[in-house]
Structures are given as structure tokens and as C-alpha cells.
Amino acid sequence: RITYWTQNLHKLGYFPVIVTRAWNPEIRTHHDTKLPLGHEVKVEKYPTHEVHYLPFRPGMLDWGYLNFGETWLRPFFLLIRLLDVFLVRFSLRFTSFANYLPYLKDLIGKQHFDKMIISAEPFYLFRLGYSLHRKFGIPWLADYRDDWSTNELQMEKTGSGVRKWVAKLESNYEKKWVSTAESVISVSDPYTQRICDFLVKPGITIQNGFEESLLDLPESGLYEQFTLIYSGVLYPSQDIRMILDVLDQCLRRDRPFKLIFLGAGFDAKEKRRIESMVPLPLKPWIEVTERFPRKRALEILQKSHAFLGMAYGKMKGIPSSKLYEYIALGKPVLLCPTDQDLMEEILKESGLGFFAKNASDGVDLIL
């Protein structure tokens, strides 16, 4: 999304300058994203754009995750989370984005910029738009790759009083910070409408896409065993019981398949959650992997026979970004269970979709 804009906005007469954090291409786990990286700003200049990579230093919350997040001391991390969400009301100084505001102030003071797009998440970056608009009057657009406090996937987690308090605070931040934006951008019409209604702001929908280079990947041999791959984060609302039932029925017919959750083990506690749901007889056929470097992940995806998508429970209008990557790779996609909504619509348009309303449908489609 951002890469495409960066490489193509010059066609409309713009010269984009991208400011982002330093990234390690070898990231495998959630823990890796929190580690310090870089010592000075790295600027890459091209004829059509620039990219500024800022050194990354973990702020209070990320420091807490590194030290307590996946240990028996996790309650300390949750306390730090509460302090973090309170302090961000006043400043980003204690966050991992502390160096953004001074750097951007200096950059805007030296160069003229017509507009600014801030792409989230992390949603705390929207505070930069609020601060820079107040100081320089620069018009800005809030680009939501997901929605924030109106996000159903997050709201389903807000069961405890503490979570509800955090959600209320963040809702207030969103209204205050994005009030200074000209408009919002999101990735589906339901998302855009929900955000615009909440903020009383105009907005437009720009769907997700895929890297054009995916269309030119060389062909790769397939796994010997029929293999179905789900790529990316697996949310609690995505019920895997149906696909597990499909696998169980196929196993009983002596025609099992390999099921890989590629990158779903990026977060250690999510890996444990997923693996705990798998019945013992099915464990030899299921793999939950860490995140792989991009090149390696694509090699694995290319070797699969088909891809797996799953509805987000009863939630509608959620455009899984992985669907676009699946489409680019040109393999069949089993939507099991189907959402009978936006994801099914996207896959029908591509001609690659197969849709299961129940386990029997899934078995028939695979066998």
C-alpha cells in the first residue's frame, strides 16, 4: 500500500518523502519487532521519492514487553500498558515513537510539504498529525489500514473493566487527534463508513492490493503431500474448528492433508492458543510457524496446493489483506467457513474462490 503510493505519486506531480522506523528484514517473532535497531537516521534518495529510516529505541511499553510480556511477570507489563495509555495523552516522549516528532518538526521547518499522510497502525502515530497540524497548519490525511476504537476484532477482546477503560481512553484520543485531519482513508466501505460516522469526517475507500512483483515469480514445485496454507495472524473470532473437522474427516478416509498456519506463531501466546485447539490425532498434520523473511515465506506459499481463508465469526465487511496476496499468487482459495460477504465477493470476482458453509462442504471441495 505505502510502497505503491511511494513509487507512483510522482505521476500525479508529488514527490513523497517517507519517514518510518528502521526495520530488520529477518523479523521472526513479535519479540523481534521490539528490539533496538539503528544508531542514526538513514536517508535513501531516489528520482521520484525519499525514504528516511529513523533509529528504533523501544519505549516504555515495548521495554515492558521485552522484559515481562511473555514471562510469569506479565502483570507488570499490563501495569506498564496502563501507564503508557495514560501518558500518551500528553506526549509521545515515553513511546517507541519519541524521535518522530522532533525529526518531523525539523524536516517540515526545512522543506515545504503540501500534505501529509499518516498510515496506521500504530494508531498513536495519529498524534503526530494532531501536533504537526497545530504547529505548522499542514493538512493531513489519516490512513486506517484497520479501524481503531471502532474495530470489531479488538472490541471482542474488551471484556474486563481494565480493557474497557483503555478502549474508552483510546476512543477519546482518536476523536481528538483525528479531528484535525482533512479526511480519512480506509480499506473497505464498511470500515470507512464506520470510521466516518464515529469521527464525523469525510472519507474514501482505497482497497488493499498486492506487490506487482508477485505476478512475475518463477514457478515452484509443490509439496508431495496436499498442503493447505493459512498465512498471517489468526484472530480469536476466526473459528478453526470447521477446518479441523474437515481435516479429521479426510483423515478418517485415509486422505489427510497438511495444514500450515504460516506466521501465526509470530506471537508466542497466539501459537499456544492455536496449538491447544488441535486434537491430538490431528497434530502430526498441522504446523503453526513463526514469521519467515519475505522471500522464504513466498517460497513456502508457492509450494502449497491451495490457500485457506476464514470468516471473522459473524463480523461483516472485513477485507483480509492476505486475500489479495493469495489472488496474486493465482492458487485456489478455500474460504472455510465463508463469510458470505466481502471476502466471498472478492474471491468470486477473482475466479479463485471455493466456499464452505460447513465441514461437509469443505471435505467435498478438498477431495
C-alpha positions as CSV (number, residue, x, y, z in Angstrom):
1,R,0.0,0.0,0.0
2,I,2.5,2.6,1.1
3,T,5.2,1.2,-1.2
4,Y,2.9,1.6,-4.2
5,W,2.0,5.2,-3.2
6,T,5.7,6.0,-2.7
7,Q,6.6,4.7,-6.1
8,N,3.7,6.2,-8.1
9,L,2.7,9.5,-6.6
10,H,5.2,11.3,-8.7
11,K,2.9,10.5,-11.7
12,L,0.5,13.0,-10.1
13,G,3.1,15.6,-9.6
14,Y,4.0,14.8,-6.0
15,F,7.5,14.0,-4.5
16,P,6.7,11.8,-1.5
17,V,9.1,11.8,1.5
18,I,8.5,8.7,3.6
19,V,9.5,8.7,7.3
20,T,9.5,5.3,9.0
21,R,11.4,3.3,11.6
22,A,14.4,1.1,10.8
23,W,13.3,-2.4,10.1
24,N,15.1,-5.7,10.3
25,P,14.1,-8.0,7.4
26,E,14.9,-11.1,9.5
27,I,12.0,-10.5,11.9
28,R,10.5,-13.8,13.0
29,T,8.6,-13.1,16.2
30,H,6.7,-10.3,17.9
31,H,9.6,-10.0,20.3
32,D,11.9,-9.2,17.4
33,T,9.9,-6.1,16.5
34,K,10.7,-4.5,19.9
35,L,14.5,-4.8,19.8
36,P,16.6,-1.6,19.4
37,L,17.8,-1.1,15.8
38,G,20.0,1.5,14.2
39,H,22.1,4.3,15.6
40,E,21.5,7.2,13.1
41,V,19.0,8.3,10.5
42,K,19.4,6.6,7.2
43,V,18.1,8.5,4.1
44,E,17.6,6.8,0.8
45,K,17.1,9.2,-2.2
46,Y,15.5,8.3,-5.5
47,P,14.5,10.4,-8.5
48,T,10.8,10.0,-7.5
49,H,10.9,9.9,-3.7
50,E,12.9,9.7,-0.5
51,V,12.8,7.3,2.5
52,H,14.0,8.3,5.9
53,Y,14.6,5.4,8.3
54,L,14.7,6.6,12.0
55,P,16.6,4.5,14.6
56,F,14.3,2.4,16.7
57,R,14.5,2.6,20.5
58,P,11.9,0.7,22.5
59,G,9.8,3.0,24.6
60,M,8.2,2.2,27.9
61,L,5.6,-0.2,26.6
62,D,8.0,-2.1,24.3
63,W,10.6,-2.3,27.0
64,G,7.9,-3.8,29.3
65,Y,7.1,-6.4,26.6
66,L,10.7,-7.3,26.1
67,N,11.2,-7.8,29.8
68,F,7.9,-9.1,31.1
69,G,5.5,-9.7,28.2
70,E,6.0,-13.4,27.8
71,T,7.0,-14.3,31.3
72,W,5.3,-15.0,34.6
73,L,5.8,-11.3,35.3
74,R,3.3,-10.4,32.6
75,P,1.1,-8.5,35.1
76,F,3.9,-5.9,35.4
77,F,3.7,-5.5,31.6
78,L,-0.1,-4.9,31.9
79,L,0.6,-2.2,34.5
80,I,3.1,-0.5,32.2
81,R,0.4,-0.7,29.4
82,L,-2.0,1.2,31.6
83,L,0.7,3.9,32.4
84,D,1.6,4.1,28.7
85,V,-2.0,4.7,27.5
86,F,-2.4,7.4,30.2
87,L,0.9,9.2,29.4
88,V,0.3,9.3,25.6
89,R,-2.4,11.8,26.3
90,F,0.3,14.3,27.0
91,S,3.2,13.2,24.8
92,L,4.8,10.5,22.8
93,R,8.1,11.1,24.7
94,F,7.8,7.8,26.5
95,T,6.9,5.7,23.5
96,S,8.9,4.0,20.8
97,F,7.9,6.9,18.5
98,A,9.6,9.6,20.7
99,N,12.1,10.6,17.9
100,Y,9.4,11.1,15.2
101,L,8.0,14.5,16.3
102,P,11.3,16.4,16.7
103,Y,12.6,14.9,13.4
104,L,9.4,15.8,11.5
105,K,9.4,19.3,13.0
106,D,12.9,19.8,11.8
107,L,12.1,18.4,8.4
108,I,9.0,20.5,7.9
109,G,10.9,23.5,9.0
110,K,13.5,23.0,6.2
111,Q,11.2,21.8,3.4
112,H,7.8,22.7,2.1
113,F,5.2,20.0,2.2
114,D,1.7,20.3,0.7
115,K,0.1,17.5,2.6
116,M,0.9,14.7,5.0
117,I,-0.5,11.1,5.1
118,I,-0.1,9.2,8.4
119,S,-0.7,5.5,8.0
120,A,-1.7,3.4,11.0
121,E,-1.4,1.3,12.9
122,P,0.4,2.0,15.2
123,F,-2.5,4.4,15.8
124,Y,-0.5,6.6,18.3
125,L,1.2,8.0,15.1
126,F,-2.0,10.0,14.6
127,R,-0.9,12.1,17.5
128,L,1.9,13.3,15.1
129,G,-0.7,14.6,12.7
130,Y,-2.5,16.4,15.5
131,S,0.7,18.1,16.8
132,L,2.2,19.0,13.4
133,H,-1.1,20.4,12.2
134,R,-1.4,22.6,15.3
135,K,2.2,23.9,14.9
136,F,2.5,24.2,11.1
137,G,-1.0,24.1,9.8
138,I,-0.1,21.3,7.5
139,P,-3.2,19.4,6.1
140,W,-3.1,15.7,6.7
141,L,-5.0,12.5,6.0
142,A,-5.5,9.7,8.4
143,D,-4.9,6.4,6.6
144,Y,-6.5,3.5,8.5
145,R,-5.3,0.1,7.3
146,D,-7.6,-1.2,10.1
147,D,-10.1,0.8,12.1
148,W,-9.1,1.7,15.7
149,S,-11.5,2.1,18.5
150,T,-14.4,1.0,16.3
151,N,-12.6,-2.2,15.3
152,E,-14.8,-5.2,16.0
153,L,-11.8,-7.5,16.2
154,Q,-10.5,-5.5,19.1
155,M,-13.8,-4.8,20.7
156,E,-14.4,-8.5,21.0
157,K,-11.5,-8.6,23.5
158,T,-12.7,-5.8,25.7
159,G,-14.3,-8.0,28.4
160,S,-12.6,-6.8,31.5
161,G,-13.0,-3.4,33.2
162,V,-9.4,-2.5,32.5
163,R,-9.7,-3.3,28.8
164,K,-12.9,-1.2,28.6
165,W,-11.1,1.7,30.4
166,V,-8.2,1.5,27.9
167,A,-10.7,1.3,25.0
168,K,-12.5,4.4,26.3
169,L,-9.3,6.4,26.6
170,E,-8.2,5.4,23.1
171,S,-11.6,6.3,21.7
172,N,-11.2,9.8,23.1
173,Y,-7.7,10.1,21.7
174,E,-8.9,9.1,18.3
175,K,-11.6,11.7,18.3
176,K,-9.3,14.4,19.5
177,W,-6.3,13.7,17.3
178,V,-8.1,12.8,14.0
179,S,-10.4,15.9,14.4
180,T,-7.5,17.9,12.8
181,A,-7.3,15.6,9.7
182,E,-8.9,16.7,6.5
183,S,-10.4,13.3,5.9
184,V,-9.8,9.6,6.4
185,I,-8.9,6.7,4.2
186,S,-9.7,3.1,4.9
187,V,-9.6,-0.3,3.1
188,S,-13.3,-1.2,2.7
189,D,-16.6,0.6,2.5
190,P,-17.9,-0.7,5.8
191,Y,-14.7,0.3,7.6
192,T,-14.7,3.7,6.0
193,Q,-18.4,4.3,6.8
194,R,-17.9,3.2,10.5
195,I,-14.9,5.5,11.0
196,C,-16.5,8.5,9.3
197,D,-19.7,8.1,11.3
198,F,-17.6,7.9,14.5
199,L,-15.4,10.9,13.7
200,V,-18.0,12.9,11.7
201,K,-15.4,13.2,8.9
202,P,-15.4,12.7,5.2
203,G,-13.6,9.6,3.9
204,I,-12.7,7.5,0.9
205,T,-12.0,3.8,0.4
206,I,-8.8,2.6,-1.1
207,Q,-8.7,-1.2,-1.1
208,N,-5.6,-3.2,-0.3
209,G,-3.6,-4.7,-3.1
210,F,-0.5,-6.8,-3.7
211,E,3.0,-6.3,-4.8
212,E,3.1,-6.4,-8.6
213,S,6.3,-8.4,-8.4
214,L,4.2,-11.4,-7.2
215,L,2.8,-11.7,-10.7
216,D,6.3,-12.5,-12.0
217,L,7.5,-15.1,-9.5
218,P,9.0,-18.1,-11.2
219,E,7.0,-21.3,-10.9
220,S,7.9,-23.6,-8.0
221,G,7.3,-27.3,-7.3
222,L,4.5,-28.3,-5.0
223,Y,4.7,-30.3,-1.7
224,E,4.3,-34.0,-2.2
225,Q,1.5,-34.0,0.4
226,F,-1.6,-32.0,-0.4
227,T,-1.0,-28.8,1.6
228,L,-3.4,-26.0,2.6
229,I,-1.8,-22.8,4.0
230,Y,-3.3,-20.0,6.0
231,S,-1.0,-17.0,6.0
232,G,-0.8,-14.4,8.7
233,V,-2.5,-13.5,12.0
234,L,-5.3,-15.8,13.2
235,Y,-7.8,-13.8,15.3
236,P,-9.8,-15.4,18.1
237,S,-13.0,-14.7,16.2
238,Q,-11.8,-17.0,13.3
239,D,-13.1,-20.4,14.3
240,I,-10.7,-23.1,13.2
241,R,-13.0,-25.9,14.4
242,M,-14.6,-26.2,10.9
243,I,-11.3,-26.7,9.1
244,L,-10.1,-29.1,11.9
245,D,-13.3,-31.1,11.3
246,V,-12.6,-31.1,7.6
247,L,-9.1,-32.5,8.3
248,D,-10.5,-35.1,10.7
249,Q,-13.0,-36.4,8.2
250,C,-10.3,-36.5,5.5
251,L,-8.0,-38.4,7.9
252,R,-10.8,-40.9,8.6
253,R,-11.0,-41.6,4.8
254,D,-7.2,-42.0,4.7
255,R,-6.8,-38.9,2.6
256,P,-5.4,-36.4,5.1
257,F,-3.8,-33.1,4.1
258,K,-1.1,-30.9,5.6
259,L,-2.4,-27.7,7.2
260,I,0.1,-24.9,7.8
261,F,-0.6,-21.7,9.7
262,L,2.2,-19.6,8.2
263,G,3.4,-16.9,10.6
264,A,0.5,-17.4,13.0
265,G,3.1,-18.3,15.7
266,F,4.6,-14.8,15.4
267,D,3.1,-14.1,18.9
268,A,4.1,-16.9,21.3
269,K,0.8,-16.8,23.2
270,E,-1.2,-17.0,20.0
271,K,0.9,-20.0,18.9
272,R,0.0,-21.7,22.2
273,R,-3.7,-20.8,21.8
274,I,-3.9,-22.3,18.3
275,E,-2.0,-25.4,19.2
276,S,-4.2,-26.0,22.2
277,M,-7.2,-26.2,20.0
278,V,-5.8,-29.0,17.8
279,P,-6.9,-32.5,18.9
280,L,-4.1,-35.0,19.5
281,P,-4.8,-37.2,16.4
282,L,-4.5,-34.1,14.1
283,K,-1.3,-32.7,15.5
284,P,1.0,-34.5,13.0
285,W,-0.8,-32.8,10.2
286,I,-0.8,-29.3,11.5
287,E,2.1,-26.8,11.8
288,V,2.0,-23.3,13.3
289,T,5.1,-21.5,12.2
290,E,6.9,-18.3,13.3
291,R,7.2,-15.5,10.8
292,F,9.7,-16.0,8.0
293,P,11.7,-13.5,5.9
294,R,9.6,-12.4,3.0
295,K,11.5,-14.4,0.4
296,R,11.2,-17.6,2.4
297,A,7.5,-17.1,3.1
298,L,6.8,-16.7,-0.6
299,E,8.7,-19.9,-1.3
300,I,6.5,-21.8,1.1
301,L,3.3,-20.2,-0.2
302,Q,4.3,-21.2,-3.8
303,K,4.7,-24.8,-2.8
304,S,1.2,-25.1,-1.4
305,H,-1.6,-26.6,-3.4
306,A,-4.2,-24.1,-2.1
307,F,-4.7,-21.3,0.4
308,L,-7.1,-21.0,3.3
309,G,-9.2,-18.1,4.3
310,M,-11.6,-17.9,7.2
311,A,-14.6,-15.7,8.2
312,Y,-14.3,-13.5,11.3
313,G,-17.2,-15.0,13.1
314,K,-20.4,-13.1,12.4
315,M,-18.5,-9.9,11.6
316,K,-19.0,-8.4,8.2
317,G,-17.1,-6.1,5.9
318,I,-13.6,-7.2,7.0
319,P,-11.3,-7.4,4.0
320,S,-8.5,-9.8,4.9
321,S,-5.4,-8.2,3.3
322,K,-4.0,-11.7,2.7
323,L,-6.7,-12.4,0.1
324,Y,-5.1,-10.0,-2.3
325,E,-1.7,-11.8,-1.9
326,Y,-3.5,-15.2,-2.5
327,I,-5.1,-13.8,-5.7
328,A,-1.7,-12.5,-7.0
329,L,-0.2,-16.0,-6.5
330,G,-3.0,-17.5,-8.5
331,K,-3.8,-20.6,-6.4
332,P,-7.3,-21.8,-5.4
333,V,-8.5,-20.3,-2.1
334,L,-10.8,-22.3,0.2
335,L,-12.9,-19.9,2.4
336,C,-13.8,-22.2,5.3
337,P,-16.0,-21.0,6.8
338,T,-17.1,-18.5,4.2
339,D,-18.2,-15.1,5.4
340,Q,-21.0,-14.9,2.7
341,D,-19.9,-11.2,2.5
342,L,-16.9,-9.2,1.4
343,M,-14.3,-11.9,1.3
344,E,-16.5,-14.2,-0.7
345,E,-17.3,-11.4,-3.1
346,I,-13.6,-10.6,-3.7
347,L,-12.8,-14.2,-4.3
348,K,-15.7,-14.7,-6.7
349,E,-14.5,-11.8,-8.7
350,S,-11.1,-13.4,-9.0
351,G,-12.4,-16.8,-10.0
352,L,-10.2,-18.5,-7.4
353,G,-12.7,-19.0,-4.6
354,F,-14.2,-22.1,-3.2
355,F,-16.7,-21.6,-0.3
356,A,-17.6,-23.9,2.5
357,K,-20.6,-23.2,4.8
358,N,-19.9,-26.4,6.8
359,A,-17.4,-29.1,7.2
360,S,-19.1,-31.4,4.7
361,D,-18.7,-28.7,2.1
362,G,-15.0,-28.4,2.9
363,V,-14.5,-32.2,2.6
364,D,-16.2,-32.3,-0.8
365,L,-14.2,-29.3,-2.1
366,I,-10.8,-30.8,-1.0
367,L,-11.5,-34.4,-2.0
